[in-house]
Amino acid sequence: MTVWSSTQVPFAARSGVARVLQIPESNVRVIVPLLGGGFGSKCDFHFEGHVAALARAAGRPVKLVFTREEEFVAPDHRARGC
């Protein structure tokens, strides 16, 4: 399973996807494109597992795209450090 994610914690994303799909972490690859500022909202495992599960069920790639407003309200913004 290959997941493209704008996360600041790719190893947490890999672990989370592996846990959701019940596969070994070695079977999950997380690719992080060039990333600007995250300001804390990209420091946790969010939607990667959901999207990976949908892709597995659909048997084809799945892309999750947020509107500009959703970018600010969709991820959990509880205060915590990376």
PyMOL Python script that loads the backbone (N, CA, C, O; Angstrom):
from pymol import cmd

cmd.read_pdbstr("""\
ATOM      1  N   MET A   1       0.863  -1.155   0.000  1.00  0.00           N
ATOM      2  CA  MET A   1       0.000   0.000   0.000  1.00  0.00           C
ATOM      3  C   MET A   1       0.917   1.228   0.000  1.00  0.00           C
ATOM      4  O   MET A   1       1.796   1.357   0.852  1.00  0.00           O
ATOM      5  N   THR A   2       0.705   2.107  -0.945  1.00  0.00           N
ATOM      6  CA  THR A   2       1.442   3.371  -0.998  1.00  0.00           C
ATOM      7  C   THR A   2       0.476   4.505  -0.719  1.00  0.00           C
ATOM      8  O   THR A   2      -0.574   4.610  -1.353  1.00  0.00           O
ATOM      9  N   VAL A   3       0.834   5.354   0.233  1.00  0.00           N
ATOM     10  CA  VAL A   3      -0.001   6.475   0.642  1.00  0.00           C
ATOM     11  C   VAL A   3       0.790   7.764   0.459  1.00  0.00           C
ATOM     12  O   VAL A   3       1.914   7.882   0.946  1.00  0.00           O
ATOM     13  N   TRP A   4       0.210   8.719  -0.235  1.00  0.00           N
ATOM     14  CA  TRP A   4       0.783  10.056  -0.356  1.00  0.00           C
ATOM     15  C   TRP A   4       0.070  10.925   0.670  1.00  0.00           C
ATOM     16  O   TRP A   4      -1.158  11.011   0.658  1.00  0.00           O
ATOM     17  N   SER A   5       0.823  11.568   1.555  1.00  0.00           N
ATOM     18  CA  SER A   5       0.199  12.353   2.618  1.00  0.00           C
ATOM     19  C   SER A   5       1.058  13.547   2.970  1.00  0.00           C
ATOM     20  O   SER A   5       2.283  13.446   3.030  1.00  0.00           O
ATOM     21  N   SER A   6       0.412  14.684   3.203  1.00  0.00           N
ATOM     22  CA  SER A   6       1.144  15.873   3.637  1.00  0.00           C
ATOM     23  C   SER A   6       1.195  15.874   5.166  1.00  0.00           C
ATOM     24  O   SER A   6       0.600  16.724   5.829  1.00  0.00           O
ATOM     25  N   THR A   7       1.917  14.906   5.693  1.00  0.00           N
ATOM     26  CA  THR A   7       2.048  14.744   7.125  1.00  0.00           C
ATOM     27  C   THR A   7       3.462  15.111   7.571  1.00  0.00           C
ATOM     28  O   THR A   7       4.412  15.040   6.792  1.00  0.00           O
ATOM     29  N   GLN A   8       3.580  15.499   8.825  1.00  0.00           N
ATOM     30  CA  GLN A   8       4.901  15.756   9.391  1.00  0.00           C
ATOM     31  C   GLN A   8       5.413  14.525  10.135  1.00  0.00           C
ATOM     32  O   GLN A   8       6.546  14.517  10.615  1.00  0.00           O
ATOM     33  N   VAL A   9       4.591  13.495  10.231  1.00  0.00           N
ATOM     34  CA  VAL A   9       4.959  12.279  10.955  1.00  0.00           C
ATOM     35  C   VAL A   9       4.679  11.045  10.088  1.00  0.00           C
ATOM     36  O   VAL A   9       3.744  10.292  10.360  1.00  0.00           O
ATOM     37  N   PRO A  10       5.485  10.846   9.052  1.00  0.00           N
ATOM     38  CA  PRO A  10       5.216   9.728   8.137  1.00  0.00           C
ATOM     39  C   PRO A  10       5.290   8.357   8.798  1.00  0.00           C
ATOM     40  O   PRO A  10       4.604   7.431   8.364  1.00  0.00           O
ATOM     41  N   PHE A  11       6.107   8.208   9.840  1.00  0.00           N
ATOM     42  CA  PHE A  11       6.201   6.902  10.486  1.00  0.00           C
ATOM     43  C   PHE A  11       4.941   6.595  11.290  1.00  0.00           C
ATOM     44  O   PHE A  11       4.530   5.437  11.370  1.00  0.00           O
ATOM     45  N   ALA A  12       4.324   7.612  11.887  1.00  0.00           N
ATOM     46  CA  ALA A  12       3.044   7.423  12.576  1.00  0.00           C
ATOM     47  C   ALA A  12       1.957   7.088  11.565  1.00  0.00           C
ATOM     48  O   ALA A  12       1.094   6.253  11.837  1.00  0.00           O
ATOM     49  N   ALA A  13       1.990   7.729  10.406  1.00  0.00           N
ATOM     50  CA  ALA A  13       1.013   7.435   9.355  1.00  0.00           C
ATOM     51  C   ALA A  13       1.183   5.998   8.860  1.00  0.00           C
ATOM     52  O   ALA A  13       0.198   5.289   8.652  1.00  0.00           O
ATOM     53  N   ARG A  14       2.423   5.575   8.675  1.00  0.00           N
ATOM     54  CA  ARG A  14       2.685   4.203   8.226  1.00  0.00           C
ATOM     55  C   ARG A  14       2.175   3.196   9.250  1.00  0.00           C
ATOM     56  O   ARG A  14       1.533   2.209   8.893  1.00  0.00           O
ATOM     57  N   SER A  15       2.461   3.447  10.504  1.00  0.00           N
ATOM     58  CA  SER A  15       2.005   2.568  11.573  1.00  0.00           C
ATOM     59  C   SER A  15       0.478   2.520  11.634  1.00  0.00           C
ATOM     60  O   SER A  15      -0.113   1.451  11.790  1.00  0.00           O
ATOM     61  N   GLY A  16      -0.149   3.681  11.511  1.00  0.00           N
ATOM     62  CA  GLY A  16      -1.602   3.750  11.562  1.00  0.00           C
ATOM     63  C   GLY A  16      -2.274   3.029  10.406  1.00  0.00           C
ATOM     64  O   GLY A  16      -3.249   2.304  10.604  1.00  0.00           O
ATOM     65  N   VAL A  17      -1.759   3.224   9.210  1.00  0.00           N
ATOM     66  CA  VAL A  17      -2.322   2.546   8.037  1.00  0.00           C
ATOM     67  C   VAL A  17      -2.160   1.037   8.184  1.00  0.00           C
ATOM     68  O   VAL A  17      -3.089   0.283   7.894  1.00  0.00           O
ATOM     69  N   ALA A  18      -0.995   0.595   8.629  1.00  0.00           N
ATOM     70  CA  ALA A  18      -0.757  -0.838   8.827  1.00  0.00           C
ATOM     71  C   ALA A  18      -1.729  -1.404   9.856  1.00  0.00           C
ATOM     72  O   ALA A  18      -2.259  -2.500   9.675  1.00  0.00           O
ATOM     73  N   ARG A  19      -1.962  -0.661  10.932  1.00  0.00           N
ATOM     74  CA  ARG A  19      -2.890  -1.109  11.970  1.00  0.00           C
ATOM     75  C   ARG A  19      -4.319  -1.202  11.420  1.00  0.00           C
ATOM     76  O   ARG A  19      -5.015  -2.189  11.660  1.00  0.00           O
ATOM     77  N   VAL A  20      -4.755  -0.172  10.682  1.00  0.00           N
ATOM     78  CA  VAL A  20      -6.115  -0.151  10.125  1.00  0.00           C
ATOM     79  C   VAL A  20      -6.316  -1.309   9.143  1.00  0.00           C
ATOM     80  O   VAL A  20      -7.344  -1.985   9.174  1.00  0.00           O
ATOM     81  N   LEU A  21      -5.340  -1.527   8.285  1.00  0.00           N
ATOM     82  CA  LEU A  21      -5.462  -2.566   7.260  1.00  0.00           C
ATOM     83  C   LEU A  21      -5.048  -3.951   7.754  1.00  0.00           C
ATOM     84  O   LEU A  21      -5.219  -4.946   7.050  1.00  0.00           O
ATOM     85  N   GLN A  22      -4.503  -4.007   8.972  1.00  0.00           N
ATOM     86  CA  GLN A  22      -4.017  -5.250   9.566  1.00  0.00           C
ATOM     87  C   GLN A  22      -2.993  -5.940   8.670  1.00  0.00           C
ATOM     88  O   GLN A  22      -3.087  -7.129   8.366  1.00  0.00           O
ATOM     89  N   ILE A  23      -2.005  -5.132   8.260  1.00  0.00           N
ATOM     90  CA  ILE A  23      -0.895  -5.642   7.457  1.00  0.00           C
ATOM     91  C   ILE A  23       0.408  -5.199   8.117  1.00  0.00           C
ATOM     92  O   ILE A  23       0.395  -4.272   8.927  1.00  0.00           O
ATOM     93  N   PRO A  24       1.531  -5.837   7.792  1.00  0.00           N
ATOM     94  CA  PRO A  24       2.810  -5.414   8.365  1.00  0.00           C
ATOM     95  C   PRO A  24       3.195  -4.003   7.908  1.00  0.00           C
ATOM     96  O   PRO A  24       2.904  -3.606   6.779  1.00  0.00           O
ATOM     97  N   GLU A  25       3.846  -3.260   8.791  1.00  0.00           N
ATOM     98  CA  GLU A  25       4.313  -1.917   8.426  1.00  0.00           C
ATOM     99  C   GLU A  25       5.218  -1.947   7.209  1.00  0.00           C
ATOM    100  O   GLU A  25       5.261  -0.981   6.446  1.00  0.00           O
ATOM    101  N   SER A  26       5.938  -3.031   7.016  1.00  0.00           N
ATOM    102  CA  SER A  26       6.840  -3.136   5.870  1.00  0.00           C
ATOM    103  C   SER A  26       6.082  -3.155   4.543  1.00  0.00           C
ATOM    104  O   SER A  26       6.687  -2.970   3.487  1.00  0.00           O
ATOM    105  N   ASN A  27       4.781  -3.373   4.582  1.00  0.00           N
ATOM    106  CA  ASN A  27       3.959  -3.369   3.367  1.00  0.00           C
ATOM    107  C   ASN A  27       3.307  -2.025   3.107  1.00  0.00           C
ATOM    108  O   ASN A  27       2.502  -1.888   2.186  1.00  0.00           O
ATOM    109  N   VAL A  28       3.653  -1.025   3.920  1.00  0.00           N
ATOM    110  CA  VAL A  28       3.079   0.318   3.768  1.00  0.00           C
ATOM    111  C   VAL A  28       4.203   1.300   3.474  1.00  0.00           C
ATOM    112  O   VAL A  28       5.214   1.336   4.176  1.00  0.00           O
ATOM    113  N   ARG A  29       4.013   2.086   2.440  1.00  0.00           N
ATOM    114  CA  ARG A  29       4.979   3.131   2.085  1.00  0.00           C
ATOM    115  C   ARG A  29       4.248   4.463   2.132  1.00  0.00           C
ATOM    116  O   ARG A  29       3.206   4.624   1.497  1.00  0.00           O
ATOM    117  N   VAL A  30       4.788   5.419   2.881  1.00  0.00           N
ATOM    118  CA  VAL A  30       4.203   6.759   2.964  1.00  0.00           C
ATOM    119  C   VAL A  30       5.136   7.724   2.251  1.00  0.00           C
ATOM    120  O   VAL A  30       6.315   7.826   2.587  1.00  0.00           O
ATOM    121  N   ILE A  31       4.607   8.419   1.277  1.00  0.00           N
ATOM    122  CA  ILE A  31       5.367   9.409   0.523  1.00  0.00           C
ATOM    123  C   ILE A  31       4.864  10.781   0.927  1.00  0.00           C
ATOM    124  O   ILE A  31       3.667  11.061   0.863  1.00  0.00           O
ATOM    125  N   VAL A  32       5.789  11.634   1.344  1.00  0.00           N
ATOM    126  CA  VAL A  32       5.435  12.997   1.752  1.00  0.00           C
ATOM    127  C   VAL A  32       5.978  13.958   0.700  1.00  0.00           C
ATOM    128  O   VAL A  32       7.193  14.087   0.549  1.00  0.00           O
ATOM    129  N   PRO A  33       5.085  14.639  -0.034  1.00  0.00           N
ATOM    130  CA  PRO A  33       5.568  15.618  -1.015  1.00  0.00           C
ATOM    131  C   PRO A  33       6.194  16.809  -0.303  1.00  0.00           C
ATOM    132  O   PRO A  33       6.109  16.920   0.920  1.00  0.00           O
ATOM    133  N   LEU A  34       6.811  17.684  -1.049  1.00  0.00           N
ATOM    134  CA  LEU A  34       7.402  18.884  -0.468  1.00  0.00           C
ATOM    135  C   LEU A  34       6.359  19.566   0.400  1.00  0.00           C
ATOM    136  O   LEU A  34       5.262  19.874  -0.067  1.00  0.00           O
ATOM    137  N   LEU A  35       6.693  19.799   1.649  1.00  0.00           N
ATOM    138  CA  LEU A  35       5.727  20.239   2.641  1.00  0.00           C
ATOM    139  C   LEU A  35       6.088  21.620   3.158  1.00  0.00           C
ATOM    140  O   LEU A  35       7.226  21.859   3.562  1.00  0.00           O
ATOM    141  N   GLY A  36       5.126  22.524   3.145  1.00  0.00           N
ATOM    142  CA  GLY A  36       5.313  23.848   3.733  1.00  0.00           C
ATOM    143  C   GLY A  36       5.064  23.767   5.229  1.00  0.00           C
ATOM    144  O   GLY A  36       5.308  22.728   5.843  1.00  0.00           O
ATOM    145  N   GLY A  37       4.586  24.838   5.813  1.00  0.00           N
ATOM    146  CA  GLY A  37       4.323  24.865   7.249  1.00  0.00           C
ATOM    147  C   GLY A  37       3.104  24.050   7.613  1.00  0.00           C
ATOM    148  O   GLY A  37       2.100  24.066   6.901  1.00  0.00           O
ATOM    149  N   GLY A  38       3.192  23.344   8.715  1.00  0.00           N
ATOM    150  CA  GLY A  38       2.067  22.557   9.198  1.00  0.00           C
ATOM    151  C   GLY A  38       1.444  23.187  10.429  1.00  0.00           C
ATOM    152  O   GLY A  38       0.252  23.017  10.686  1.00  0.00           O
ATOM    153  N   PHE A  39       2.238  23.902  11.180  1.00  0.00           N
ATOM    154  CA  PHE A  39       1.780  24.610  12.374  1.00  0.00           C
ATOM    155  C   PHE A  39       1.023  23.694  13.327  1.00  0.00           C
ATOM    156  O   PHE A  39       0.058  24.111  13.968  1.00  0.00           O
ATOM    157  N   GLY A  40       1.461  22.458  13.414  1.00  0.00           N
ATOM    158  CA  GLY A  40       0.896  21.522  14.371  1.00  0.00           C
ATOM    159  C   GLY A  40      -0.256  20.688  13.875  1.00  0.00           C
ATOM    160  O   GLY A  40      -0.561  19.657  14.475  1.00  0.00           O
ATOM    161  N   SER A  41      -0.912  21.091  12.797  1.00  0.00           N
ATOM    162  CA  SER A  41      -2.090  20.331  12.356  1.00  0.00           C
ATOM    163  C   SER A  41      -1.725  19.098  11.536  1.00  0.00           C
ATOM    164  O   SER A  41      -2.605  18.323  11.165  1.00  0.00           O
ATOM    165  N   LYS A  42      -0.449  18.910  11.252  1.00  0.00           N
ATOM    166  CA  LYS A  42      -0.024  17.751  10.465  1.00  0.00           C
ATOM    167  C   LYS A  42       0.868  16.834  11.302  1.00  0.00           C
ATOM    168  O   LYS A  42       1.701  16.100  10.769  1.00  0.00           O
ATOM    169  N   CYS A  43       0.678  16.891  12.619  1.00  0.00           N
ATOM    170  CA  CYS A  43       1.532  16.138  13.545  1.00  0.00           C
ATOM    171  C   CYS A  43       0.887  14.864  14.053  1.00  0.00           C
ATOM    172  O   CYS A  43       1.347  14.303  15.047  1.00  0.00           O
ATOM    173  N   ASP A  44      -0.145  14.400  13.414  1.00  0.00           N
ATOM    174  CA  ASP A  44      -0.826  13.224  13.920  1.00  0.00           C
ATOM    175  C   ASP A  44      -1.383  12.407  12.760  1.00  0.00           C
ATOM    176  O   ASP A  44      -1.431  12.867  11.619  1.00  0.00           O
ATOM    177  N   PHE A  45      -1.793  11.210  13.071  1.00  0.00           N
ATOM    178  CA  PHE A  45      -2.422  10.312  12.117  1.00  0.00           C
ATOM    179  C   PHE A  45      -3.887  10.723  11.991  1.00  0.00           C
ATOM    180  O   PHE A  45      -4.628  10.661  12.973  1.00  0.00           O
ATOM    181  N   HIS A  46      -4.319  11.143  10.793  1.00  0.00           N
ATOM    182  CA  HIS A  46      -5.674  11.655  10.624  1.00  0.00           C
ATOM    183  C   HIS A  46      -6.513  10.760   9.718  1.00  0.00           C
ATOM    184  O   HIS A  46      -7.235   9.890  10.207  1.00  0.00           O
ATOM    185  N   PHE A  47      -6.428  10.960   8.422  1.00  0.00           N
ATOM    186  CA  PHE A  47      -7.335  10.313   7.477  1.00  0.00           C
ATOM    187  C   PHE A  47      -6.674   9.254   6.602  1.00  0.00           C
ATOM    188  O   PHE A  47      -7.340   8.630   5.776  1.00  0.00           O
ATOM    189  N   GLU A  48      -5.384   9.047   6.772  1.00  0.00           N
ATOM    190  CA  GLU A  48      -4.671   8.108   5.902  1.00  0.00           C
ATOM    191  C   GLU A  48      -5.263   6.698   5.966  1.00  0.00           C
ATOM    192  O   GLU A  48      -5.382   6.031   4.938  1.00  0.00           O
ATOM    193  N   GLY A  49      -5.629   6.247   7.147  1.00  0.00           N
ATOM    194  CA  GLY A  49      -6.196   4.909   7.304  1.00  0.00           C
ATOM    195  C   GLY A  49      -7.545   4.766   6.612  1.00  0.00           C
ATOM    196  O   GLY A  49      -7.827   3.739   5.996  1.00  0.00           O
ATOM    197  N   HIS A  50      -8.378   5.799   6.716  1.00  0.00           N
ATOM    198  CA  HIS A  50      -9.687   5.782   6.065  1.00  0.00           C
ATOM    199  C   HIS A  50      -9.527   5.677   4.545  1.00  0.00           C
ATOM    200  O   HIS A  50     -10.191   4.878   3.884  1.00  0.00           O
ATOM    201  N   VAL A  51      -8.629   6.503   4.018  1.00  0.00           N
ATOM    202  CA  VAL A  51      -8.434   6.531   2.568  1.00  0.00           C
ATOM    203  C   VAL A  51      -7.824   5.214   2.075  1.00  0.00           C
ATOM    204  O   VAL A  51      -8.205   4.707   1.020  1.00  0.00           O
ATOM    205  N   ALA A  52      -6.884   4.668   2.837  1.00  0.00           N
ATOM    206  CA  ALA A  52      -6.280   3.392   2.459  1.00  0.00           C
ATOM    207  C   ALA A  52      -7.324   2.277   2.464  1.00  0.00           C
ATOM    208  O   ALA A  52      -7.331   1.429   1.572  1.00  0.00           O
ATOM    209  N   ALA A  53      -8.202   2.275   3.462  1.00  0.00           N
ATOM    210  CA  ALA A  53      -9.254   1.260   3.524  1.00  0.00           C
ATOM    211  C   ALA A  53     -10.228   1.404   2.345  1.00  0.00           C
ATOM    212  O   ALA A  53     -10.662   0.407   1.768  1.00  0.00           O
ATOM    213  N   LEU A  54     -10.563   2.638   1.997  1.00  0.00           N
ATOM    214  CA  LEU A  54     -11.429   2.864   0.836  1.00  0.00           C
ATOM    215  C   LEU A  54     -10.767   2.386  -0.452  1.00  0.00           C
ATOM    216  O   LEU A  54     -11.418   1.778  -1.302  1.00  0.00           O
ATOM    217  N   ALA A  55      -9.470   2.663  -0.594  1.00  0.00           N
ATOM    218  CA  ALA A  55      -8.741   2.231  -1.794  1.00  0.00           C
ATOM    219  C   ALA A  55      -8.702   0.710  -1.886  1.00  0.00           C
ATOM    220  O   ALA A  55      -8.867   0.133  -2.961  1.00  0.00           O
ATOM    221  N   ARG A  56      -8.484   0.081  -0.754  1.00  0.00           N
ATOM    222  CA  ARG A  56      -8.456  -1.388  -0.748  1.00  0.00           C
ATOM    223  C   ARG A  56      -9.826  -1.950  -1.144  1.00  0.00           C
ATOM    224  O   ARG A  56      -9.907  -2.884  -1.941  1.00  0.00           O
ATOM    225  N   ALA A  57     -10.900  -1.382  -0.589  1.00  0.00           N
ATOM    226  CA  ALA A  57     -12.251  -1.859  -0.889  1.00  0.00           C
ATOM    227  C   ALA A  57     -12.629  -1.605  -2.346  1.00  0.00           C
ATOM    228  O   ALA A  57     -13.294  -2.423  -2.982  1.00  0.00           O
ATOM    229  N   ALA A  58     -12.190  -0.445  -2.866  1.00  0.00           N
ATOM    230  CA  ALA A  58     -12.526  -0.084  -4.248  1.00  0.00           C
ATOM    231  C   ALA A  58     -11.641  -0.794  -5.258  1.00  0.00           C
ATOM    232  O   ALA A  58     -12.013  -0.948  -6.421  1.00  0.00           O
ATOM    233  N   GLY A  59     -10.470  -1.223  -4.811  1.00  0.00           N
ATOM    234  CA  GLY A  59      -9.534  -1.868  -5.730  1.00  0.00           C
ATOM    235  C   GLY A  59      -8.887  -0.892  -6.688  1.00  0.00           C
ATOM    236  O   GLY A  59      -8.408  -1.280  -7.754  1.00  0.00           O
ATOM    237  N   ARG A  60      -8.873   0.380  -6.306  1.00  0.00           N
ATOM    238  CA  ARG A  60      -8.262   1.416  -7.150  1.00  0.00           C
ATOM    239  C   ARG A  60      -7.853   2.590  -6.275  1.00  0.00           C
ATOM    240  O   ARG A  60      -8.274   2.674  -5.121  1.00  0.00           O
ATOM    241  N   PRO A  61      -7.040   3.499  -6.805  1.00  0.00           N
ATOM    242  CA  PRO A  61      -6.593   4.639  -6.000  1.00  0.00           C
ATOM    243  C   PRO A  61      -7.756   5.525  -5.547  1.00  0.00           C
ATOM    244  O   PRO A  61      -8.757   5.673  -6.249  1.00  0.00           O
ATOM    245  N   VAL A  62      -7.600   6.102  -4.373  1.00  0.00           N
ATOM    246  CA  VAL A  62      -8.578   7.031  -3.809  1.00  0.00           C
ATOM    247  C   VAL A  62      -7.838   8.295  -3.402  1.00  0.00           C
ATOM    248  O   VAL A  62      -6.748   8.233  -2.834  1.00  0.00           O
ATOM    249  N   LYS A  63      -8.436   9.434  -3.694  1.00  0.00           N
ATOM    250  CA  LYS A  63      -7.817  10.716  -3.354  1.00  0.00           C
ATOM    251  C   LYS A  63      -8.780  11.520  -2.490  1.00  0.00           C
ATOM    252  O   LYS A  63      -9.938  11.714  -2.860  1.00  0.00           O
ATOM    253  N   LEU A  64      -8.305  11.983  -1.349  1.00  0.00           N
ATOM    254  CA  LEU A  64      -9.092  12.829  -0.471  1.00  0.00           C
ATOM    255  C   LEU A  64      -8.632  14.270  -0.662  1.00  0.00           C
ATOM    256  O   LEU A  64      -7.465  14.589  -0.437  1.00  0.00           O
ATOM    257  N   VAL A  65      -9.539  15.127  -1.072  1.00  0.00           N
ATOM    258  CA  VAL A  65      -9.206  16.532  -1.321  1.00  0.00           C
ATOM    259  C   VAL A  65     -10.140  17.398  -0.486  1.00  0.00           C
ATOM    260  O   VAL A  65     -11.361  17.278  -0.579  1.00  0.00           O
ATOM    261  N   PHE A  66      -9.560  18.266   0.324  1.00  0.00           N
ATOM    262  CA  PHE A  66     -10.340  19.180   1.152  1.00  0.00           C
ATOM    263  C   PHE A  66     -10.548  20.507   0.438  1.00  0.00           C
ATOM    264  O   PHE A  66      -9.707  20.946  -0.347  1.00  0.00           O
ATOM    265  N   THR A  67     -11.685  21.139   0.724  1.00  0.00           N
ATOM    266  CA  THR A  67     -11.865  22.525   0.289  1.00  0.00           C
ATOM    267  C   THR A  67     -10.972  23.389   1.171  1.00  0.00           C
ATOM    268  O   THR A  67     -10.406  22.905   2.151  1.00  0.00           O
ATOM    269  N   ARG A  68     -10.851  24.638   0.830  1.00  0.00           N
ATOM    270  CA  ARG A  68     -10.025  25.540   1.636  1.00  0.00           C
ATOM    271  C   ARG A  68     -10.544  25.602   3.077  1.00  0.00           C
ATOM    272  O   ARG A  68      -9.759  25.581   4.025  1.00  0.00           O
ATOM    273  N   GLU A  69     -11.858  25.677   3.233  1.00  0.00           N
ATOM    274  CA  GLU A  69     -12.445  25.722   4.580  1.00  0.00           C
ATOM    275  C   GLU A  69     -12.183  24.427   5.346  1.00  0.00           C
ATOM    276  O   GLU A  69     -11.843  24.458   6.528  1.00  0.00           O
ATOM    277  N   GLU A  70     -12.343  23.291   4.670  1.00  0.00           N
ATOM    278  CA  GLU A  70     -12.127  22.001   5.319  1.00  0.00           C
ATOM    279  C   GLU A  70     -10.683  21.832   5.779  1.00  0.00           C
ATOM    280  O   GLU A  70     -10.424  21.163   6.780  1.00  0.00           O
ATOM    281  N   GLU A  71      -9.748  22.429   5.060  1.00  0.00           N
ATOM    282  CA  GLU A  71      -8.343  22.363   5.463  1.00  0.00           C
ATOM    283  C   GLU A  71      -8.143  22.845   6.896  1.00  0.00           C
ATOM    284  O   GLU A  71      -7.263  22.366   7.611  1.00  0.00           O
ATOM    285  N   PHE A  72      -8.973  23.799   7.301  1.00  0.00           N
ATOM    286  CA  PHE A  72      -8.820  24.382   8.628  1.00  0.00           C
ATOM    287  C   PHE A  72      -9.656  23.686   9.689  1.00  0.00           C
ATOM    288  O   PHE A  72      -9.304  23.731  10.868  1.00  0.00           O
ATOM    289  N   VAL A  73     -10.747  23.047   9.307  1.00  0.00           N
ATOM    290  CA  VAL A  73     -11.633  22.467  10.312  1.00  0.00           C
ATOM    291  C   VAL A  73     -11.618  20.938  10.347  1.00  0.00           C
ATOM    292  O   VAL A  73     -12.007  20.359  11.361  1.00  0.00           O
ATOM    293  N   ALA A  74     -11.188  20.272   9.291  1.00  0.00           N
ATOM    294  CA  ALA A  74     -11.249  18.811   9.242  1.00  0.00           C
ATOM    295  C   ALA A  74     -10.262  18.139  10.209  1.00  0.00           C
ATOM    296  O   ALA A  74     -10.684  17.300  11.004  1.00  0.00           O
ATOM    297  N   PRO A  75      -8.973  18.474  10.171  1.00  0.00           N
ATOM    298  CA  PRO A  75      -8.052  17.803  11.097  1.00  0.00           C
ATOM    299  C   PRO A  75      -8.320  18.237  12.533  1.00  0.00           C
ATOM    300  O   PRO A  75      -8.793  19.344  12.792  1.00  0.00           O
ATOM    301  N   ASP A  76      -8.009  17.350  13.443  1.00  0.00           N
ATOM    302  CA  ASP A  76      -8.169  17.631  14.862  1.00  0.00           C
ATOM    303  C   ASP A  76      -7.100  18.641  15.279  1.00  0.00           C
ATOM    304  O   ASP A  76      -5.906  18.368  15.162  1.00  0.00           O
ATOM    305  N   HIS A  77      -7.518  19.775  15.754  1.00  0.00           N
ATOM    306  CA  HIS A  77      -6.579  20.850  16.091  1.00  0.00           C
ATOM    307  C   HIS A  77      -6.309  20.966  17.582  1.00  0.00           C
ATOM    308  O   HIS A  77      -5.982  22.050  18.066  1.00  0.00           O
ATOM    309  N   ARG A  78      -6.442  19.860  18.325  1.00  0.00           N
ATOM    310  CA  ARG A  78      -6.117  19.912  19.749  1.00  0.00           C
ATOM    311  C   ARG A  78      -4.645  20.250  19.893  1.00  0.00           C
ATOM    312  O   ARG A  78      -3.819  19.820  19.088  1.00  0.00           O
ATOM    313  N   ALA A  79      -4.327  21.010  20.906  1.00  0.00           N
ATOM    314  CA  ALA A  79      -2.946  21.443  21.129  1.00  0.00           C
ATOM    315  C   ALA A  79      -2.102  20.241  21.554  1.00  0.00           C
ATOM    316  O   ALA A  79      -2.391  19.608  22.569  1.00  0.00           O
ATOM    317  N   ARG A  80      -1.080  19.930  20.796  1.00  0.00           N
ATOM    318  CA  ARG A  80      -0.101  18.908  21.141  1.00  0.00           C
ATOM    319  C   ARG A  80       1.122  19.095  20.261  1.00  0.00           C
ATOM    320  O   ARG A  80       1.016  19.621  19.153  1.00  0.00           O
ATOM    321  N   GLY A  81       2.230  18.689  20.723  1.00  0.00           N
ATOM    322  CA  GLY A  81       3.466  18.878  19.970  1.00  0.00           C
ATOM    323  C   GLY A  81       3.744  17.744  19.022  1.00  0.00           C
ATOM    324  O   GLY A  81       3.196  16.651  19.160  1.00  0.00           O
ATOM    325  N   CYS A  82       4.616  18.015  18.039  1.00  0.00           N
ATOM    326  CA  CYS A  82       5.007  16.977  17.082  1.00  0.00           C
ATOM    327  C   CYS A  82       5.943  15.989  17.737  1.00  0.00           C
ATOM    328  O   CYS A  82       6.386  15.037  17.094  1.00  0.00           O
TER     329      CYS A  82
END
""", "prot")
cmd.dss("prot")
cmd.show_as("cartoon", "prot")
cmd.util.cbc("prot")
cmd.orient("prot")
